[in-house]
Structure formats: C-alpha cells, structure tokens
C-alpha cells in the first residue's frame, strides 16, 4: 500500500505567505517552512482534513513504499531517524588526557552534528558559564570544540573541583569547608567531609543534594556530612547539565523538499477534490478542498530530499 508524505507550502494560517517570526532563532526552530515534511502516513485519508489541502499543503504519494520503508531509507541514505526529525544540536565529550593521582581531566566538548556551515557548532560563549559552575576551566576554544580542565575534588594547585562547585550543590556552597579523607584511584571513589555548620544549608538539604548526585552519606550530624561518591556519578551530572543547556533545536526540520519540487507538485500533481462537512452526520457541507498529490517511487523520493546538515549558507 503506498504511503503519502504531507508537505508544507508557503501559505500559513490566516493566509499569510512566507511567514517569518521576528526572532530569527525562533523562526528557524519553530516555523514550518515551504518544503518541510509534516506527516507521513500509510493511510493518507487520516490527514486529509479541511486545512490540509491547498494552498497550505501538498503531498507526495510513494507508490512503492510504506511509511516504514521511507523511514528505513532515511536511516540508510541520510543516517537519520525520521523524515520528520528536527535538527537539534547533539553534544558529546572526549577525554584528551587525565592525571589520575588527583583525578583531574582535560576534556573536549563538541557538537556531533554541527552541519557543513557549523551553524550548530559549540562555542566558548555557549559553554563557559556552565563549565565555570562546575569549577571547570576553559583552556582552548577552536571551531566546534571547547577544551577544559576539571578535577573531581581539587587539583594540585588547590583549585576547587566539581564536588565543591555550584553545579554540584545547586547554589554556591558559601561557608562550607570541604576535606577529602580518601580517594581510591582505581575505582574513582572519593570520601569527603563537608562542614556546613556555618552555612545556610540545612541537614535535609545537604543529605538530599548528595544523594541526588549519586553519593552515599555515611554520617550527617553536627553540621558535618561525610559521604562517598564516584567520579562517574559526578561526570554524569556535569555532562547532563551541559547537554540540557546546549542540545537545542536549530531548525524545525533537518530534512526538506526543495521549493521547486513543491511548485512542481502543486502545478502537475494529481488533483483530488474532497467534500468536507461541518458535522459528524455529514449533512452540512462545509466546503470542497483541493489536494495535489504527486506520484513518485521511493528511489525518486530519495533524490529530492535535502539535508540541512549539508547546506552551506
């Protein structure tokens, strides 16, 4: 059974043509543009509603492919997950080197899908505030790569580490004194005493924050908490915060159909006229909607799909 791909035209609600959001970032990430795929269904009747015809939308009927086969083509030809996926920045980290005796690390953070124009690349301005919150120090920034140093507790220069950071505690741990009583290099387990007796932290707040970060509290009396935590748990929360901050939508769609193809569909596609009614009983005719559908094989569809990651603008 052939499937159909519903495609956006340049006419929006209210008859607005080529609508552009005044915020350029929101325009890219939020507005459906001409040529964006909107839906792909094996039963096209389910999206042939009153507003899914011209001038708002058109469609391509894949004569020899199901929705699953179209998505499989996207995976094999474009390494994508779905024809309708957004282009969202994806972040990863790579270890450059480390100093295990102090559990210090030099790490690169970068986008795995920056695009040919590096539009989704990582910059120092994007990440520095988040790195600083975890007591990390930027040492170098190049195209789509920021290199930084961070220690789990503190380095040999007595620079506070991630466990002593605002990122770990949620707020700046003012008036908290930290003492590392043990560090097992092989397992990455740190044992730390946190004296918060002169701070505004309550016993419950300290207990919850440590446990939320994956630590195990062995004692929490008299304003002093003793706990163990593994470097893996610290890195997990550190990296998660950076990911949440940076993995944002860049464009509403990563894949798109060129505007010229949309024009061809509208000009030469098969005309389908469907009556639409204003009630479930289908007694009051609301109007007749025109759909334009172009028949193409799966192989032909592949040839006119564009990937924004390849665009140079």
BAFI-3210 file (N, C-alpha, C; in Angstrom, 3 decimals, decimal comma, padded with zeros to 6 digits):
// residues 313
n [1|2|3|4|5|6|7|8|9|10|11|12|13|14|15|16|17|18|19|20|21|22|23|24|25|26|27|28|29|30|31|32|33|34|35|36|37|38|39|40|41|42|43|44|45|46|47|48|49|50|51|52|53|54|55|56|57|58|59|60|61|62|63|64|65|66|67|68|69|70|71|72|73|74|75|76|77|78|79|80|81|82|83|84|85|86|87|88|89|90|91|92|93|94|95|96|97|98|99|100|101|102|103|104|105|106|107|108|109|110|111|112|113|114|115|116|117|118|119|120|121|122|123|124|125|126|127|128|129|130|131|132|133|134|135|136|137|138|139|140|141|142|143|144|145|146|147|148|149|150|151|152|153|154|155|156|157|158|159|160|161|162|163|164|165|166|167|168|169|170|171|172|173|174|175|176|177|178|179|180|181|182|183|184|185|186|187|188|189|190|191|192|193|194|195|196|197|198|199|200|201|202|203|204|205|206|207|208|209|210|211|212|213|214|215|216|217|218|219|220|221|222|223|224|225|226|227|228|229|230|231|232|233|234|235|236|237|238|239|240|241|242|243|244|245|246|247|248|249|250|251|252|253|254|255|256|257|258|259|260|261|262|263|264|265|266|267|268|269|270|271|272|273|274|275|276|277|278|279|280|281|282|283|284|285|286|287|288|289|290|291|292|293|294|295|296|297|298|299|300|301|302|303|304|305|306|307|308|309|310|311|312|313]
n.u [000,849|000,683|002,259|001,766|003,378|002,957|003,406|004,608|003,403|004,079|002,104|000,504|-001,486|-004,409|-003,880|-001,392|001,573|004,729|005,486|007,424|009,017|009,656|011,863|014,866|016,051|013,895|012,363|013,785|013,793|011,146|009,162|007,218|008,451|008,244|008,291|008,931|008,574|005,599|003,930|003,805|002,090|000,588|-002,084|-003,469|-005,882|-006,323|-005,041|-006,192|-007,642|-009,739|-008,003|-005,703|-005,260|-004,665|-004,257|-002,276|-000,912|000,686|001,225|003,257|002,867|004,150|004,712|005,637|006,263|006,031|005,327|007,196|009,183|010,000|011,093|013,155|014,727|015,546|017,184|019,223|020,221|020,667|021,463|019,620|016,888|014,220|012,051|010,721|012,259|013,678|016,385|018,474|020,924|023,497|025,422|028,705|031,394|034,945|037,773|040,892|043,306|044,380|045,006|045,465|046,285|045,358|042,818|042,182|041,074|041,348|039,267|037,370|034,542|031,964|029,898|028,210|026,879|027,343|026,877|027,532|028,037|028,708|026,715|025,460|027,519|029,655|030,540|032,831|031,497|028,977|029,297|030,883|029,880|028,440|030,441|032,066|030,416|030,770|033,307|035,152|037,746|038,216|040,553|041,150|039,712|038,336|037,088|033,943|034,726|035,497|037,909|038,599|039,679|039,106|038,739|037,802|037,713|039,802|042,529|046,171|046,935|045,305|042,923|039,459|037,369|034,871|033,130|033,029|031,564|029,239|027,597|027,379|026,119|023,902|023,563|025,919|028,322|028,751|030,618|030,967|033,105|035,357|036,782|038,830|038,995|039,666|040,689|040,272|042,124|041,894|039,169|037,848|036,474|035,626|035,998|034,488|034,382|032,023|031,750|029,192|028,318|028,474|027,063|024,114|022,810|020,565|020,389|018,788|018,741|021,414|021,752|019,890|020,857|023,386|022,679|021,003|022,893|024,129|025,743|026,709|025,719|027,368|027,446|025,831|025,785|025,744|026,251|028,111|028,732|029,554|030,506|030,564|031,429|031,396|033,553|032,318|029,582|029,660|030,618|028,491|026,316|027,408|027,922|025,320|024,045|025,331|024,604|021,782|021,645|022,709|021,747|019,743|016,954|017,765|016,823|013,432|012,993|015,195|015,407|014,280|012,153|012,994|011,962|011,301|010,460|008,163|006,647|006,374|004,823|002,423|001,772|001,635|000,779|-001,572|-004,952|-007,102|-010,314|-012,210|-015,128|-015,966|-017,497|-019,359|-020,301|-020,610|-022,492|-022,372|-024,053|-024,162|-022,606|-019,363|-017,468|-015,479|-012,388|-009,239|-006,706|-003,304|-001,410|001,570|002,814|005,485|008,314|009,986|012,751|012,935|011,931|013,980|015,961|015,197|015,159|016,541|019,216|019,681|022,069|023,961|023,850|025,329|025,404]
n.v [-001,201|002,159|004,961|008,348|011,514|014,363|017,738|020,959|024,018|027,439|029,018|030,122|029,872|031,916|032,871|033,985|034,582|033,115|033,410|034,873|034,622|037,234|036,874|035,602|033,135|031,720|031,642|029,875|027,554|027,053|027,592|026,220|025,764|026,279|023,283|021,658|018,441|017,267|015,201|011,640|008,991|005,769|005,570|007,912|009,221|009,871|012,280|014,056|016,576|019,514|021,656|020,695|020,732|022,499|026,077|025,380|022,946|020,209|016,991|013,997|010,924|007,873|005,466|002,864|002,263|001,906|003,710|002,770|001,855|004,214|005,526|003,756|004,183|006,815|006,343|004,702|006,153|008,738|008,622|009,226|009,411|009,816|011,053|013,312|014,491|016,943|019,335|019,129|020,241|018,023|016,859|015,870|014,403|014,169|012,614|014,129|013,910|012,700|013,114|010,876|010,516|012,843|012,850|014,469|016,011|016,563|017,681|017,580|019,275|019,070|019,499|016,868|017,010|019,440|020,521|021,503|024,213|024,775|025,725|024,688|024,355|024,172|026,792|028,758|030,757|029,658|027,550|028,266|029,472|027,360|025,465|026,832|026,905|024,359|024,405|024,091|024,827|026,648|025,994|026,143|027,082|026,177|025,818|024,529|023,176|023,017|023,061|021,938|021,958|019,950|018,908|016,211|016,431|018,443|020,094|019,790|022,392|023,396|024,277|024,417|021,522|019,670|018,542|020,464|022,503|025,011|023,866|021,208|021,467|023,018|025,632|028,240|026,926|028,551|029,267|026,623|024,062|021,884|018,639|016,172|012,907|010,462|008,894|006,639|005,656|003,671|002,894|005,283|006,395|008,862|010,006|012,319|015,031|017,380|020,345|022,126|023,753|026,491|027,562|028,319|026,026|023,365|020,293|018,391|019,410|019,143|016,375|015,455|016,641|015,452|012,744|012,905|013,420|011,024|010,228|008,582|008,907|008,589|009,681|012,347|014,637|017,254|019,356|018,457|016,552|013,355|011,642|009,322|009,271|008,470|009,181|008,784|009,293|012,018|013,078|012,308|013,953|016,455|016,433|016,031|018,434|020,257|019,189|019,510|022,245|022,889|021,207|022,039|022,835|023,513|023,850|023,545|021,377|018,827|017,521|018,321|019,240|020,602|023,904|024,185|021,651|021,440|023,366|022,045|019,842|021,117|022,262|020,134|017,825|015,162|016,060|016,074|016,186|016,766|016,541|018,328|018,221|019,999|018,717|015,657|014,050|014,497|016,140|018,844|020,639|021,767|022,656|022,303|020,776|021,096|018,862|018,278|015,809|014,156|011,457|009,339|007,112|005,297|005,442|007,715|009,645|009,726|011,068|013,750|014,661|016,872|017,585|019,522|019,560|019,429|021,819|024,880|027,989]
n.w [000,000|-000,944|000,675|001,899|001,889|003,635|002,849|003,644|002,303|001,335|002,416|005,300|008,348|008,347|005,873|005,529|003,744|003,299|006,048|008,613|011,683|014,023|015,710|014,819|015,575|016,685|014,429|012,794|014,372|015,035|013,054|010,463|007,287|003,712|001,974|004,097|005,508|007,008|007,901|007,649|006,422|006,205|005,608|003,860|004,055|006,655|007,192|005,524|006,070|006,599|006,438|005,347|002,669|-000,461|-000,102|001,640|002,013|000,256|-001,291|-001,528|-003,048|-002,264|-004,335|-004,210|-001,615|001,954|005,041|006,915|005,189|003,976|006,199|006,749|004,505|005,027|007,209|006,098|003,882|004,809|007,405|009,343|011,753|011,330|008,776|009,554|011,530|013,765|013,411|015,825|018,057|018,963|021,621|022,627|024,554|024,847|026,168|026,569|028,011|031,272|034,799|036,919|039,689|040,978|040,102|037,897|034,843|031,344|028,875|025,853|024,592|022,211|019,261|017,675|015,332|013,701|011,181|007,749|007,586|010,140|011,779|013,985|015,700|018,644|020,854|022,838|024,269|024,557|026,385|028,568|030,955|032,100|032,452|034,262|036,497|037,459|038,352|036,319|033,957|031,071|028,555|025,896|022,779|019,731|016,350|016,755|019,118|022,479|024,892|028,137|031,613|034,458|037,804|039,949|042,764|043,997|042,339|042,118|042,552|044,413|043,417|043,547|042,980|041,061|042,956|044,880|043,817|042,550|040,656|041,513|044,033|043,576|044,451|045,202|047,344|049,779|052,691|053,332|054,302|052,845|052,988|051,801|052,677|051,686|048,660|046,141|043,638|041,639|041,596|041,536|043,650|045,952|049,259|051,271|053,578|054,443|055,947|056,934|058,886|059,342|057,339|055,294|054,700|055,430|057,338|056,029|053,425|052,601|052,807|050,885|048,504|048,153|047,901|045,671|043,736|043,499|045,557|048,649|051,886|054,876|057,361|059,051|061,012|063,470|061,715|059,903|057,115|055,998|053,168|050,371|046,934|043,482|040,759|038,291|038,726|039,305|036,878|035,260|036,061|035,629|032,842|031,939|032,619|030,930|028,455|028,526|028,433|025,937|023,898|021,824|019,639|016,340|013,675|012,563|010,943|009,836|007,422|004,137|001,365|-001,732|-002,705|-005,400|-006,096|-004,582|-005,895|-008,326|-007,571|-006,881|-009,308|-011,175|-009,965|-009,171|-009,063|-006,345|-005,185|-002,333|-000,436|002,494|005,641|008,181|010,385|012,319|011,223|008,600|007,072|006,648|004,325|004,422|002,691|-000,304|-000,653|-002,220|-003,066|-003,888|-005,268|-005,875|-007,667|-006,904|-006,964|-004,317|-004,663|-006,268|-004,530|-002,658|-004,104|-004,177|-001,581|000,702|002,988|005,772|007,146|005,209|003,928|002,908|004,005]
ca.u [000,000|001,524|002,070|001,849|004,128|002,336|004,484|004,156|003,583|004,495|000,944|000,267|-002,835|-004,816|-003,490|-000,081|002,507|006,136|005,542|008,724|008,957|010,611|013,079|015,427|016,272|012,589|011,914|014,440|013,491|009,740|008,210|007,212|008,773|007,874|009,104|009,125|007,621|004,773|003,454|003,918|001,126|000,190|-003,457|-003,477|-007,184|-006,337|-004,610|-006,863|-008,642|-010,214|-006,905|-004,504|-005,161|-004,140|-002,878|-001,392|-000,119|000,579|001,681|003,888|002,479|005,252|003,926|006,142|006,849|005,249|005,980|008,375|010,229|010,523|011,963|014,355|015,541|016,158|018,260|020,337|020,780|020,996|021,803|018,630|015,959|012,870|011,925|010,178|013,066|014,246|017,840|018,793|022,350|023,834|026,683|029,482|032,620|036,063|038,901|042,183|044,213|043,986|046,008|044,717|046,553|044,490|041,532|041,994|040,766|041,261|038,164|036,779|033,106|031,742|028,654|028,438|026,175|027,385|026,491|028,631|028,320|028,981|025,669|025,137|028,759|029,806|031,474|033,189|030,448|027,847|029,511|031,781|029,160|028,087|031,686|032,505|029,566|031,298|034,725|035,988|038,464|038,449|041,966|041,290|038,471|038,503|035,812|033,147|035,427|035,961|038,728|038,602|040,222|038,254|039,110|036,628|037,732|040,587|043,785|047,359|047,087|044,248|041,746|038,320|036,887|033,439|032,370|032,924|031,075|027,837|026,872|027,102|025,243|022,717|023,882|027,311|028,445|029,435|030,806|031,101|034,502|035,442|038,015|038,824|039,682|040,125|040,423|040,773|042,375|041,428|037,704|037,315|035,606|036,123|035,323|034,577|033,669|031,540|031,341|028,268|027,770|028,432|026,354|022,653|022,276|020,015|020,822|017,999|019,168|022,708|021,517|019,193|021,698|024,417|022,049|020,553|024,053|024,657|026,610|026,204|026,035|027,618|027,229|025,369|025,443|026,504|026,625|029,181|028,295|030,599|029,889|031,391|030,848|032,261|033,772|031,356|028,342|029,905|030,660|027,163|025,503|028,096|027,670|023,882|023,692|025,817|023,760|020,463|021,773|023,152|021,068|018,549|016,526|018,358|015,803|012,220|013,197|016,528|015,223|013,276|011,968|013,257|010,772|010,961|009,703|006,826|005,948|006,037|003,696|001,213|001,445|001,432|000,289|-002,957|-005,923|-008,096|-011,299|-012,929|-016,131|-015,810|-018,739|-019,154|-020,812|-020,325|-023,542|-022,070|-025,261|-023,950|-021,372|-018,512|-016,782|-014,700|-010,956|-008,418|-005,403|-002,423|-000,583|002,487|003,260|006,908|008,820|010,847|014,064|012,796|011,786|015,319|016,779|014,879|015,227|017,749|019,615|020,222|023,452|024,819|023,702|026,343|024,735]
ca.v [000,000|003,365|005,960|009,727|012,471|015,691|018,725|022,336|025,067|028,692|029,734|029,744|030,177|033,290|033,252|034,661|033,951|033,205|033,991|034,859|035,081|038,337|036,355|034,701|031,797|031,077|031,407|028,653|026,377|026,843|027,849|025,326|026,458|025,610|022,107|020,822|017,345|017,465|013,906|010,551|008,004|004,743|005,865|009,369|009,808|010,344|013,680|014,897|017,375|020,721|022,611|020,016|020,845|023,768|026,386|025,200|021,725|019,299|015,675|013,038|009,538|006,949|004,406|001,515|002,250|002,196|004,646|002,105|001,804|005,578|005,794|002,933|004,891|007,953|005,811|004,174|007,145|010,010|008,349|009,894|008,558|010,033|012,131|014,495|014,885|018,287|019,411|019,552|020,084|016,874|017,155|014,747|014,745|013,267|012,827|014,399|013,189|012,834|012,975|010,017|010,716|013,902|012,708|015,652|015,616|017,535|017,146|018,378|019,206|019,437|019,027|015,777|017,319|020,896|020,933|021,953|025,621|024,853|026,524|024,094|024,089|024,641|027,898|029,010|031,566|028,791|026,570|028,676|029,677|026,057|024,858|027,563|026,468|023,084|024,652|023,707|025,969|026,560|026,196|026,375|027,005|026,228|025,613|023,420|022,411|023,755|022,185|022,441|021,136|019,828|017,876|015,752|017,169|019,645|019,700|020,023|023,824|023,731|024,827|023,546|020,639|019,616|018,243|021,703|023,534|025,429|022,892|020,022|021,764|023,767|027,022|028,374|026,403|029,538|028,909|025,173|023,642|020,512|017,907|014,829|011,990|009,281|008,801|005,381|005,970|002,616|002,854|006,632|006,733|009,908|010,174|013,760|015,643|018,728|021,039|023,189|024,288|027,953|027,938|028,367|024,708|022,525|018,908|017,704|019,890|018,531|014,952|015,248|017,010|014,427|011,526|013,178|013,375|009,668|009,966|007,797|009,602|007,671|010,416|013,718|015,142|018,411|020,243|017,866|015,375|012,534|010,869|008,810|009,463|008,019|010,175|008,536|009,996|013,455|013,374|012,128|015,145|017,558|016,360|016,187|019,852|020,890|018,709|020,142|023,654|023,096|020,376|022,786|022,725|024,512|024,038|022,758|020,135|018,582|017,149|019,144|019,090|021,909|024,673|023,922|020,399|021,776|024,041|021,019|019,069|021,934|022,536|018,954|016,682|014,745|016,834|015,301|017,065|016,049|017,316|018,312|018,589|020,679|017,917|014,231|013,382|014,808|016,687|020,251|020,729|022,896|023,141|021,323|021,052|020,554|018,319|017,986|014,671|013,750|010,065|009,087|005,895|005,536|005,876|009,102|010,488|009,884|012,003|015,162|015,040|017,589|017,512|020,826|019,412|019,594|023,162|025,895|029,281]
ca.w [000,000|-000,966|001,733|001,433|002,699|003,620|002,752|003,869|001,304|001,974|002,940|006,690|008,835|008,075|004,521|005,500|002,817|003,709|007,395|009,290|013,070|014,207|016,342|013,805|016,120|016,769|013,060|012,323|015,196|015,306|011,964|009,312|006,044|002,464|001,703|005,279|005,691|008,198|008,353|006,685|006,884|005,246|005,220|003,679|004,369|008,044|007,293|004,537|006,753|005,916|006,263|004,859|001,217|-000,962|-000,502|002,798|001,939|-000,868|-000,842|-002,438|-002,821|-002,534|-004,982|-003,923|-000,279|003,148|005,959|007,477|004,166|003,837|007,349|006,567|003,521|005,719|008,047|005,303|002,955|005,459|008,816|010,179|012,495|010,811|007,801|010,231|012,685|013,828|013,530|017,185|018,369|019,802|022,292|023,155|025,266|024,579|027,068|025,935|028,910|032,671|035,858|037,828|041,124|041,531|039,410|037,065|033,481|030,248|028,097|024,778|024,361|020,813|018,655|016,733|014,077|013,549|009,837|006,891|007,863|011,576|012,405|015,286|016,415|020,029|021,061|024,235|024,894|024,875|027,454|029,645|032,210|032,676|032,911|035,454|037,612|037,955|038,643|035,182|033,393|029,623|028,215|024,466|022,007|018,283|015,667|017,287|020,149|023,649|025,744|029,521|032,688|035,627|038,771|040,685|044,032|043,702|041,711|042,922|042,825|045,369|042,741|043,894|041,937|040,776|044,176|045,668|042,909|042,499|039,860|042,329|045,167|043,159|044,763|045,608|048,713|050,612|054,107|053,514|054,257|052,327|053,280|051,226|053,595|050,969|047,225|045,596|042,236|040,747|041,497|041,366|044,778|046,849|050,548|051,529|054,693|054,139|057,163|056,537|060,136|059,284|056,116|055,379|054,380|056,486|057,268|055,000|052,107|052,301|052,603|049,613|047,374|047,980|047,400|044,305|042,844|043,455|046,689|049,783|053,134|055,989|058,607|058,834|062,350|063,933|060,614|059,096|056,372|055,403|052,086|049,286|045,607|042,402|039,691|037,224|039,048|039,175|035,443|034,692|036,304|034,975|031,410|031,702|032,677|029,710|027,355|028,613|028,062|024,555|022,906|021,455|018,248|015,448|012,649|012,779|010,212|009,292|006,014|003,478|-000,080|-002,339|-003,071|-006,802|-006,132|-004,078|-007,006|-009,316|-007,039|-006,964|-010,715|-012,024|-009,214|-009,384|-008,298|-005,605|-004,563|-001,278|000,288|003,954|006,313|009,456|011,494|012,218|010,438|007,200|006,434|006,284|003,560|004,817|001,502|-001,041|-000,512|-003,292|-002,710|-005,019|-004,884|-006,937|-007,537|-007,102|-006,331|-003,160|-005,169|-006,724|-003,339|-002,066|-004,872|-003,959|-000,168|001,075|004,386|006,168|007,584|004,035|003,368|003,221|003,844]
c.u [000,879|001,223|002,138|002,614|003,458|003,430|003,908|004,401|003,919|003,328|000,638|-001,156|-003,149|-004,419|-002,157|000,888|003,932|006,290|006,938|008,552|009,980|011,906|013,688|015,676|014,957|012,029|012,501|013,943|012,007|008,781|008,351|007,447|008,336|008,839|009,355|008,114|006,890|004,311|003,681|003,075|000,806|-001,246|-003,612|-004,808|-007,206|-005,797|-005,197|-008,017|-008,966|-009,069|-005,630|-004,370|-004,502|-004,917|-001,846|-000,427|-000,273|001,175|002,393|003,400|003,646|004,629|004,369|006,735|005,862|005,979|007,258|009,518|010,813|011,484|013,251|015,292|016,245|017,334|019,464|021,016|021,287|021,413|020,862|017,768|014,542|012,896|011,489|011,041|013,509|015,764|018,115|020,264|022,550|025,257|027,374|030,760|033,696|037,213|040,178|043,283|043,718|045,186|045,341|045,039|045,711|043,086|041,185|041,895|040,819|040,312|037,777|035,267|032,842|030,368|028,980|027,782|026,161|026,878|027,673|029,006|028,624|027,929|025,308|026,384|028,775|030,839|031,757|032,096|029,252|028,060|030,230|031,059|028,824|029,331|032,162|031,701|030,081|032,806|035,646|036,574|038,705|039,920|042,157|039,918|038,807|037,128|035,130|033,905|035,877|036,659|038,798|039,236|039,234|038,797|037,859|036,574|038,522|041,919|044,968|047,606|046,030|043,075|040,572|037,837|035,375|032,608|032,161|032,240|029,604|027,007|026,485|026,032|023,980|022,827|025,344|027,448|029,261|029,478|030,729|032,576|034,564|036,804|037,895|039,641|040,196|039,787|041,072|040,900|041,775|039,922|037,085|036,407|036,314|035,302|035,571|033,809|033,278|031,017|030,506|027,671|027,656|027,657|024,850|022,009|021,677|020,527|020,089|018,430|020,479|022,536|020,909|020,093|022,756|023,812|021,527|021,687|024,685|025,583|025,914|026,662|026,206|027,392|026,793|024,853|026,304|026,974|027,784|028,657|029,505|029,945|030,939|030,659|031,870|032,387|032,746|030,048|028,505|029,907|029,277|026,329|026,093|027,770|026,190|023,481|024,137|024,958|022,406|020,515|022,003|022,369|019,702|018,213|017,119|017,364|014,627|012,317|014,645|016,449|014,117|013,251|012,179|011,964|010,345|010,156|008,285|006,010|005,519|004,840|002,391|000,786|001,036|000,887|-001,165|-003,885|-006,931|-009,025|-012,116|-013,907|-015,882|-017,074|-018,447|-019,665|-020,536|-021,331|-023,321|-023,322|-025,070|-022,590|-020,595|-017,807|-016,017|-013,231|-010,202|-007,074|-004,615|-001,428|000,254|002,954|004,748|007,294|009,697|012,224|014,020|012,668|013,151|016,128|016,436|014,776|016,571|017,975|020,256|021,656|024,438|024,780|024,834|025,700|025,489]
c.v [001,243|004,275|007,346|010,582|013,830|016,738|020,124|023,197|026,362|029,535|029,193|030,121|031,654|033,771|033,969|033,884|034,198|033,868|033,810|035,387|036,195|037,932|035,334|033,282|031,033|030,786|030,100|027,427|026,067|026,923|026,795|026,146|025,627|024,455|021,225|019,676|017,512|016,137|012,892|009,403|007,003|004,946|007,371|010,011|010,393|011,759|014,550|015,632|018,637|021,680|021,962|020,025|022,145|024,927|026,089|024,019|021,073|017,979|014,922|011,649|008,642|005,655|002,999|001,420|002,565|003,239|004,031|002,060|003,181|005,885|004,970|003,577|006,083|007,484|005,381|005,243|008,398|009,853|009,078|008,891|008,682|011,162|013,426|014,986|016,341|018,196|019,992|019,286|018,897|017,036|015,858|015,280|013,727|013,621|013,036|013,693|013,367|012,671|012,191|010,231|011,825|013,844|013,987|015,259|016,810|016,943|018,121|018,198|019,744|018,947|017,945|016,039|018,821|021,391|021,484|023,402|025,866|025,679|025,999|023,792|024,694|025,757|028,062|029,786|030,715|028,016|027,113|028,867|028,365|025,334|025,511|027,150|025,175|023,188|024,095|024,969|025,737|026,866|026,479|026,272|027,139|025,999|024,348|022,555|023,351|022,768|022,785|021,434|021,110|018,706|017,466|016,391|018,454|019,213|020,054|021,473|024,327|024,457|023,894|022,738|020,624|019,348|019,502|022,829|023,885|024,418|021,666|020,302|022,529|025,253|027,063|027,911|027,328|029,063|027,413|024,820|022,169|019,913|016,515|013,915|010,744|009,416|007,521|005,550|004,944|002,603|004,227|007,076|007,741|009,879|011,610|014,117|017,058|019,347|022,253|023,903|025,812|028,465|027,987|027,032|024,051|021,102|018,158|018,120|019,227|017,048|014,688|015,556|015,949|013,170|011,712|013,080|011,995|009,323|009,140|008,474|008,574|008,332|011,833|014,262|016,361|019,326|019,741|016,591|014,662|011,639|010,364|009,041|009,060|009,105|010,026|009,289|011,501|013,847|013,269|013,385|016,376|017,577|016,544|017,654|020,579|020,469|019,425|021,599|023,836|022,312|020,964|022,570|023,873|024,872|023,106|021,410|020,035|018,247|017,998|018,847|020,463|022,602|024,412|022,637|020,628|022,455|023,038|020,186|019,838|022,139|021,288|017,747|016,378|015,562|015,890|016,294|016,250|017,002|017,182|018,890|019,148|019,866|016,442|013,500|013,585|015,248|018,119|020,388|021,982|023,499|022,019|021,739|020,364|020,092|018,095|016,926|014,236|012,325|009,953|007,772|006,274|006,031|007,321|010,061|010,747|010,961|013,460|015,551|015,717|017,517|018,840|020,730|019,624|021,003|024,069|027,243|030,364]
c.w [000,000|000,218|001,117|002,436|002,542|003,741|002,886|002,642|002,049|002,493|004,333|007,085|008,623|006,698|004,435|004,624|003,298|005,081|007,984|010,704|013,266|014,908|015,380|014,313|016,222|015,376|012,530|013,080|015,306|014,144|010,866|008,043|004,834|002,183|002,911|005,283|007,014|008,776|007,251|007,216|005,781|004,773|005,070|004,047|005,775|008,199|006,197|005,212|005,980|005,613|005,733|003,337|000,804|-000,330|000,586|002,643|000,572|-000,403|-001,948|-002,062|-003,222|-003,060|-004,615|-002,519|000,822|003,981|006,514|006,465|003,880|004,985|007,268|005,547|004,157|006,565|007,212|004,448|003,661|006,923|009,771|010,927|011,969|009,794|008,472|011,385|012,589|013,678|014,905|017,448|019,308|020,307|022,705|023,797|024,917|025,521|026,267|026,717|030,342|033,588|036,976|039,310|041,761|040,936|038,652|035,604|032,537|029,200|026,990|024,786|022,964|020,377|017,648|015,384|013,819|012,194|009,066|007,151|009,332|012,318|013,785|016,102|017,817|020,077|022,547|024,954|025,308|026,168|028,683|030,975|032,892|033,187|034,203|036,672|038,238|038,239|037,557|034,557|031,903|029,346|026,729|023,806|020,531|017,657|016,193|018,289|021,256|024,569|027,138|030,468|033,841|036,506|039,538|042,065|043,852|043,137|042,614|043,248|043,801|044,729|043,013|042,699|041,848|042,034|045,020|044,898|043,118|041,711|040,662|043,377|044,787|043,417|045,167|047,066|049,623|052,057|054,356|053,344|053,859|052,681|052,683|052,119|052,894|049,490|046,729|044,085|041,295|040,545|041,259|042,495|045,688|048,138|051,009|052,790|054,290|055,429|056,758|057,742|060,133|058,074|056,357|055,021|055,621|056,304|056,162|053,599|051,681|051,983|051,211|048,416|047,118|047,369|045,976|043,299|042,786|044,587|047,766|051,060|054,245|057,337|058,277|060,165|062,663|062,825|059,785|058,441|055,795|054,352|051,113|047,970|044,563|041,342|038,563|037,466|038,902|037,701|034,815|034,851|035,625|033,487|031,089|031,711|031,416|028,514|027,355|028,175|026,567|023,514|022,580|019,975|017,429|014,345|012,929|012,067|009,750|007,809|005,402|001,991|-000,705|-002,781|-004,510|-006,939|-005,626|-005,178|-008,074|-008,861|-007,227|-008,412|-011,483|-011,287|-009,519|-008,497|-007,643|-004,912|-003,566|-000,611|001,790|004,579|007,697|010,642|011,236|011,335|008,940|006,432|005,967|005,611|003,963|003,616|000,839|-001,001|-001,638|-002,738|-003,987|-004,564|-006,087|-006,677|-007,843|-006,427|-005,133|-003,592|-005,644|-005,543|-002,712|-002,786|-004,598|-002,479|000,103|002,582|004,784|006,682|006,443|003,454|003,817|002,932|004,586]
res [x|x|x|x|x|x|x|x|x|x|x|x|x|x|x|x|x|x|x|x|x|x|x|x|x|x|x|x|x|x|x|x|x|x|x|x|x|x|x|x|x|x|x|x|x|x|x|x|x|x|x|x|x|x|x|x|x|x|x|x|x|x|x|x|x|x|x|x|x|x|x|x|x|x|x|x|x|x|x|x|x|x|x|x|x|x|x|x|x|x|x|x|x|x|x|x|x|x|x|x|x|x|x|x|x|x|x|x|x|x|x|x|x|x|x|x|x|x|x|x|x|x|x|x|x|x|x|x|x|x|x|x|x|x|x|x|x|x|x|x|x|x|x|x|x|x|x|x|x|x|x|x|x|x|x|x|x|x|x|x|x|x|x|x|x|x|x|x|x|x|x|x|x|x|x|x|x|x|x|x|x|x|x|x|x|x|x|x|x|x|x|x|x|x|x|x|x|x|x|x|x|x|x|x|x|x|x|x|x|x|x|x|x|x|x|x|x|x|x|x|x|x|x|x|x|x|x|x|x|x|x|x|x|x|x|x|x|x|x|x|x|x|x|x|x|x|x|x|x|x|x|x|x|x|x|x|x|x|x|x|x|x|x|x|x|x|x|x|x|x|x|x|x|x|x|x|x|x|x|x|x|x|x|x|x|x|x|x|x|x|x|x|x|x|x|x|x|x|x|x|x|x|x|x|x|x|x|x|x|x|x|x|x]
***
